[in-house]
Amino acid sequence: MPGPSTPAAEERAEEVLPDGPGRRPRLIRDLSLSAVLAGVVAVVVSYSGPLVIVLAAARAGHLDAAQTDSWIWAVSIGSGLTCIALSLRTRMPVITAWSTPGAALLVTSIGSYAYDEVIGAFVVSGAVIALIGLTGIFGRLMRLVPGAVVSAMLAGILFSFGTGVFTALEGTPVIAGSVLVAYLLGRRWLPRYAVLVALVVGVLCSAAASRLHVRLDHVGLVQPVFTTPAFSVASLVGIAVPLTLATLASQNAPGVAVLSASGYRPDDRLLVGSTGLVSAALAPFGSHAVNLAAITAAICTGPEAHRDPRRRYVAGVACGAVYLLVGAFGSTLVAFFAGLPKELVAALAGVALFGALAAGLTGAVREDKDREAALITFLATASGVTLFGIGSAFWGLVLGVAAHVALNGRLRRGAAPSPADRPTRRPVS
């Protein structure tokens, strides 16, 4: 049986006829249950974890229920639209989300400013990120990073999620254990649906153990609240600057790295520029930042989503569709995800990321000359250290590049070449 294809195979494939009369649209032809499930799992992980920080920031800013719902609506709609549009445009599984480190910064700072000034800072931050992305500055810096360092950073980001499968065994061995066993049996007998098998078994065990607390008291569409931005030097310095740095360094850099480490060639100008523009456009409704995701992206870029990398973009479209659905109903549907046992979410995310974690570790140690720099990157990223409000993924990248230069004397072109560096060829169906 032939092995799974790689994105590079696209360049060797012959061109095919475009969509036309009598031919199903390409998205329909490429649909697969495994890819759709990967997108759904990515959404479950997002709303069961990172959104909690956004809610904490809203409480710290003394936002009322309408403003909080509008914030959830804005980041969800922004993430959904960019997931769908960018995945369809690039035919890659482009997963976007809201800035988790940015929300963490707001927990301690948002209460010091008037809400309209906070909104003004969000607008400026999105505009600056869009400018940095569209000019290509961000991409040029990322392309200097050696491939082994990129892979090591990916492995470091995912490390805690991999170990989370086993730490969850301590709290609820039945739920976490059932997810792990079901996944392994699924990999043996139904490899494309191993995560689905794990999800179904995990939910059934959670229900049997009376650990499911899912309830929907009232479901209603969100009414977005528009706030006219106000601008002040204090809010720009205190919110816009750190929010921009945290989003670029802790979110967009790992997001580009995940796609590159999975064998794709992301157009950084399109991806970073687009998410920055969407962030600025939705800022008056509460969106602090929409950016490339890393952890949830890894769920959708690995072989568990689909063995053919050219069909994994469906996971990005599915993820975006669920984002739009949840965002339209705001906190009423968020409560649904909050009712899932945290051990179930941790175990499910962990097994869904096994493939991406293995790929990162493999890429990190492939070349002897890169191994020490990759090891430093991995350890620094996995440590979870936060300095100056910027997360460990960025510092792992910086320390890894510094170690590579110290050991090799120079930087070689990294693993994320520009789309202009390869011949363009129409992808196959």
Secondary structure, 3 states (H helix, E strand, C coil): CCCCCCCCHHHHCCCCCCCCCCCCCHHHHHCCHHHHHHHHHHHHHHHHCCHHHHHHHHHHCCCCHHHHHHHHHHHHHHHHHHHHHHHHHHCCCCCEEECHHHHHHHHHHHHHCCHHHHHHHHHHHHHHHHHHHHCCHHHHHHCCCCHHHHHHHHHHHHHHHHHHHHHHHHHCHHHHHHHHHHHHHHHHHCHHHHHHHHHHHHHHHHHHCCCCCCCCCCCCCCCCCCCCCCCCHHHHHHHHHHHHHHHHHHHHHHHHHHHHHCCCCCCHHHHHHHHHHHHHHHHHHCCCCEEECCHHHHHHHCCCCCCCHHHCHHHHHHHHHHHHHHHHHCHHHHHHHHCCCHHHHHHHHHHHCHHHHHHHHHHHCCCHHHHHHHHHHHHHHHHCCCECCECHHHHHHHHHHHHHHHHHCCCCCCCCCCHHHCCCCCCCC
